[in-house]
């Protein structure tokens, strides 16, 4: 007899919805711009191995991750195709890049020199810093960029940058993104002038959603959060003639029901004190599962109705007010994010606003003890 995975806390992932999102976005990219699936941070909390294997099954064969360990996990579980590591790999582990046929990002010029000292050929993409000031070769160090192409043991397959405010449509942010793109264009023109024609990529999800492009046709588009059906309301969706479908729902269970008398408190720190008699319910999910402790005015769905989260979020559970929701019983499903069985929904954007963060953080912090359940439509 197997563990019942919907007993405490779980996230339902629709692979069919994922596939539809990917197919729709692929069609807008055209035939020469390859869909690069970003599955870092365990596919934003949804399970990188299962997500990537499904993507393989629908002919997605180009992936991006943040770390060497993430890439190796995919390879050990049979994921096929190219895997680009977007972040830093420690030199002691360079040999693993070759063993697992991985592509390493060049994060600065000295890093390129260090990698070139190792025996054997390494597949690389050069990160260009066009204004984010995080990683990459500064865009105005064009000779350094050119020199990397001539280093022994390095096979430079691609050059890319990252737009740091592509999710914003404020005029100053749009202008900054356009400035970054212009700087990247200058780099590509310089490389072309010296006979180097690498693959190029500039957009992640929000750059794609807001329709940014450089002068030269991009060879890849790095799609992460949008693939999972998440869209920030600030985006204009200029490219899209379809709806992105959320692919996940986060759910838990009612574990207890209690009756509070006016003046009684709930939880650590007595943060909630009842002003009148209330009916409350314990829910089997907490901050160890990824629910932020700073939820303000947060709500969940129970039996198709919204219930307020009250008191402090505990490590393993939280408390909700069900006074105005009739018929709630121990064992009932509580939906924190996504659609419930009654057709009601709470979007991850709405939930993230209650915690003063972004959807990416909410998703990627979902804990490993939250069961992932995958489904495919018939």
C-alpha positions, 0 to 999 in steps of 0.5 A: 500500500502506497503513501496517499500523497494528498493527505497533508500538503501537495501541489498539483501540476498539469503537464497538459497545461504546461505543454499548451503554454510551451506550444503556444509560445513556440509558435510566436518564436518562429522556427529559428528561435529555440525555446530554452526551458528554464528549470532552475530552482527545481523548475521553480518548485514544481520538480525539475526532473519530471518537468524536464522529462515531460518537455523532452517528450514534446521535443523540447531539448534545450534547458537552462539551470542555475547550478552544476548540481541541478544540471547533473540531477537532470542528466542522472535522470535521463534528461536529453539535450543541451543544458546551459548552466547560467551561474558559477561552477567552482573550478574543482568541479570543471571536470564534471562539465565534460563528463555530463556534456554541459554548457558553462556560462562565462561569468567574467574574464578571469573565469574564462582564463581559469577554465581555459587552463583545464584539459579538454574542450569546454562548451561555453556561452559568454555572459555579457553585462549590459547594465545589471552589474551582477555577472558577465563581461562588461559590454565595453570590454569588447577586446576581452570578449573577443579574446575569449573566442581565441582561448584554447579549450573553450568552444564559445557557442553562444553570447547572451545578456539579461534584462534587469527591468524587462518586467516593468512598463514604466518609461524609465525602465523601458528606456533602460531595457532599450539601452541594455539591448543597444549595448548588446547589439554593439557587442554582437556587431563587434564580434561579427566584424571580427568573424565570430557568429555565436548563438545569441539570446537576450530575453527571459520570460518578461523580455519575451512577454513585453516584446523586446528584441535585439537587431540580430535575430535571437537563436534562443529565448529563455522561458522560465516563469511564463512556461508555468503560466505565471504572468506579472500584471505589469507586463503588456503581453504584446507578443501573445494572442492566447492566455497563459494557463497556470499549471499548478495548484497548492493545496492542504487539509483542514486538521482541526476545528475550534471555537474561540470566545471573544478575547481568546488568542491564536498561535505564537505571539498572540498575534490574533485576538478574537474581537468576537466569538469565532470558529477557526480551523487548523491547516496542515501547511506552514513556513517549513513548506514555503508559506511566508510568515509575513502573510498580510491579509492572506486568504485561502479557499475552503468549500468554494469560499475565501477564509482569512489566515489569522495569527502567526504562520507556524512551521507546520501549520497555519490557522484560518477563520471559517466562521462564515463558511458553513459545513467545513469538516476536518479533512476538507481541502484547503486551496492556497494557490490555484483553482479549487474544485468549486471553480474558485481561484487564488492566483499566485500573483494575488498570494505574492502581493499578500506577502510583499514579494514576487510569484517567482519567490513563492513558487521556488520556496515550496518545500520538498515535503510538499508532494508534487502530483503530476497529471495529463489530460485525457 
